[in-house]
């Protein structure tokens, strides 16, 4: 049998169609494999609150978020959200009133209980709020850091952010001990005694005031853990962990975003 012109055209169409379908299948399988690899490569870290800290601050709780992210330049829409929050605070009849919000006051009270002067060592959320009140823009670092700062300003709660590749072993939230220090991000060595901090197997790497350079998130970071600190109980933490996952997905291409509350 000799194929006529229509048979040849149909055969060519089928080949083109197969190449398209085959290409889509390969891309889909590649995306699934990539996502699976990211999940398998994400370190599993346990986070706990030290018993001695809980005795002094019985309502302390942590909101934990882990995710695979792209920590590139923040998109314009995220910068607009940050600007919107700044303007929202500045439009208040008395902008300084945000410094008297319950979340800020409970953080200050916890610092006092732990022996740290909250006027000298401020919670990171209060420090960000004070920048806004002084008519200074919130820092623009990268998509992931900017999301964390946005959640911190909205919730009025300190948030620690860490590159999981730089974290060694499990994490405990405790009070700093005499002689402990680390170099804060863009800062001098921080005196950690009495400061509520996060420590891994190597030692302290973050706190409710300022995180360390050792575990800081950079543009090369792939897997993160963010820890929201509440000294006023766990009730509002699910709201803020959900908000963080939504923002990370929207602005930092987050995958495998998981959240939990520790108390």
C-alpha positions in Angstrom: 0.0 0.0 0.0 1.3 3.4 -0.9 0.7 6.3 1.5 -1.1 9.2 0.0 -0.4 12.9 1.0 -2.9 12.9 3.8 -1.3 9.9 5.5 2.1 11.6 5.4 0.7 14.8 6.9 -1.1 12.7 9.6 2.2 10.9 10.4 4.1 14.2 10.6 1.4 15.7 12.9 1.5 12.6 15.2 5.3 12.9 15.5 5.0 16.6 16.4 2.3 15.8 18.9 4.4 13.1 20.5 7.3 15.3 20.8 5.2 18.0 22.6 3.6 15.4 24.9 6.9 13.7 25.6 8.5 17.0 26.4 5.8 17.9 28.8 6.1 14.5 30.5 9.8 14.9 30.9 9.4 18.4 32.3 6.8 17.2 34.8 8.9 14.2 35.9 11.9 16.5 36.3 9.9 18.9 38.4 8.6 16.1 40.6 12.1 14.6 41.0 13.5 18.1 41.8 10.9 18.6 44.5 11.5 15.2 45.9 15.3 15.8 46.0 14.7 19.1 47.8 12.6 17.3 50.4 15.1 14.6 50.9 18.0 17.1 51.2 16.3 19.3 53.8 17.9 18.5 57.1 15.6 17.4 59.9 16.1 19.6 62.9 14.3 19.3 66.3 13.6 22.5 68.2 13.0 22.5 72.0 12.6 25.1 74.7 14.9 24.8 77.7 13.2 23.8 81.0 15.0 26.6 82.9 13.8 29.2 80.4 10.2 27.9 80.8 10.4 28.2 84.6 11.3 31.9 84.3 9.0 32.6 81.3 6.2 30.0 81.6 4.2 31.3 78.6 7.0 31.1 76.1 6.2 29.5 72.8 7.8 29.2 69.3 6.2 29.2 65.9 8.4 27.1 63.6 8.5 27.2 59.8 10.8 25.2 57.5 10.9 25.5 53.7 13.0 25.2 50.5 13.3 28.7 49.1 14.8 31.0 46.5 16.5 33.8 48.4 17.0 36.1 45.4 16.1 39.8 45.1 12.8 40.7 46.5 10.1 41.2 43.8 8.5 44.7 43.5 5.2 43.4 45.0 7.0 42.5 48.3 8.7 45.9 48.5 5.2 47.4 48.1 3.8 45.3 51.0 6.7 46.5 53.2 6.1 50.1 52.2 2.4 49.7 52.8 3.0 48.5 56.4 5.4 51.4 57.0 2.8 53.9 55.9 0.1 52.1 57.9 2.0 52.6 61.1 3.0 56.2 60.3 -0.7 57.1 59.6 -1.7 56.1 63.1 -2.8 59.0 65.4 0.1 58.1 67.6 2.6 55.8 65.8 4.6 55.2 69.0 1.6 53.4 70.4 2.8 50.3 68.5 5.7 50.1 71.0 3.1 49.5 73.7 1.4 46.5 72.0 1.1 43.4 74.1 3.6 41.4 72.1 6.3 44.1 72.6 5.5 44.5 76.3 5.7 40.8 77.0 9.1 40.6 75.2 10.4 43.4 77.3 9.1 41.8 80.5 10.8 38.5 79.6 14.2 40.3 79.0 13.9 41.8 82.5 13.1 38.5 84.1 16.2 37.0 82.4 18.4 39.9 83.6 18.7 41.8 80.3 17.9 45.5 80.0 15.3 45.8 77.3 16.2 49.4 76.7 19.7 48.4 75.7 18.9 45.0 74.2 15.7 45.3 72.2 13.6 42.5 70.7 14.1 42.5 66.9 10.5 43.3 66.3 10.7 46.4 68.5 13.9 47.4 66.7 12.1 47.2 63.3 9.1 49.1 64.6 11.4 51.9 66.0 13.0 52.2 62.5 9.6 52.7 61.0 8.5 55.3 63.6 11.8 57.2 62.9 10.7 57.4 59.3 13.4 55.0 58.2 12.6 52.3 55.6 12.6 48.7 56.7 15.8 46.9 55.4 15.6 45.4 51.9 17.9 42.4 51.9 16.5 39.5 49.9 13.1 37.9 49.3 13.3 35.6 52.3 14.7 38.1 54.9 12.2 40.7 53.7 9.3 38.3 54.3 10.5 37.5 57.8 10.8 41.2 58.6 7.3 41.8 57.2 5.9 39.1 59.5 7.8 40.4 62.5 6.4 43.9 62.0 2.9 42.7 61.5 2.9 40.3 64.5 5.1 42.6 66.7 7.1 39.3 67.5 10.8 38.6 67.1 11.7 36.1 64.4 14.9 34.2 64.0 15.9 33.1 60.5 18.5 30.5 59.8 20.1 28.6 56.9 19.6 25.0 57.7 22.9 24.1 55.9 24.7 26.1 58.5 22.9 24.7 61.5 24.6 21.8 63.3 22.3 19.3 65.0 19.2 20.2 67.0 18.2 23.7 68.3 17.4 24.7 71.8 15.9 28.0 72.9 17.5 29.1 76.2 19.0 31.9 78.1 22.5 32.9 77.2 25.3 31.9 79.6 28.2 34.0 81.1 30.9 34.5 78.5 28.9 33.5 75.5 29.1 35.8 72.5 28.8 35.8 68.7 29.2 38.3 65.9 25.7 39.7 65.1 24.8 40.3 61.5 26.3 43.7 60.6 27.1 44.2 64.2 29.8 43.9 66.8 30.2 40.9 69.1 27.0 40.5 71.1 27.0 39.8 74.8 24.6 36.9 75.1 24.5 36.4 78.8 20.8 36.5 79.8 19.6 36.9 76.3 16.9 34.5 75.0 18.8 32.7 72.2 18.9 29.7 69.9 21.8 27.3 70.2 22.8 24.3 68.1 25.5 21.7 68.7 28.2 24.2 68.0 26.7 26.9 70.3 24.5 30.1 70.1 23.7 31.2 66.6 20.6 33.4 66.9 18.5 35.3 69.4 15.3 37.4 69.8 17.5 40.5 69.4 19.9 39.7 66.6 21.0 36.6 64.7 24.6 35.6 64.0 26.6 35.7 60.8 27.3 31.9 61.1 23.8 30.8 60.2 22.6 33.9 58.3 20.5 33.5 55.1 22.1 34.6 51.9 21.2 34.4 48.2 22.8 30.9 48.0 20.5 29.6 50.8 18.2 26.8 49.8 16.6 25.5 53.0 15.6 27.6 56.0 14.1 27.5 59.4 12.3 30.5 60.8 11.4 30.7 64.5 8.8 33.2 65.8 9.3 34.0 69.5 6.3 34.6 71.7 6.5 35.2 75.5 2.8 35.7 75.7 1.6 32.2 74.8 1.0 30.2 71.6 -2.6 31.3 70.7 -1.6 33.6 67.8 1.3 31.6 66.5 -0.6 29.4 64.0 -1.9 32.6 62.3 1.6 33.9 61.9 3.2 30.7 60.7 0.5 30.4 58.1 1.0 34.0 57.0 4.8 33.3 56.7 4.3 30.2 54.6 1.9 32.1 52.3 4.4 35.0 51.8 7.3 32.7 51.3 5.4 30.8 48.7 4.3 34.0 46.9 7.6 35.9 47.0 10.4 33.3 47.5 9.1 30.3 45.5 8.8 28.3 48.7 8.3 24.5 48.5 7.7 22.0 51.2 6.7 24.7 53.6 5.8 23.2 57.0 4.9 24.8 60.2 4.4 23.8 63.9 4.1 25.4 67.3 6.4 24.5 70.2 5.4 25.3 73.8 
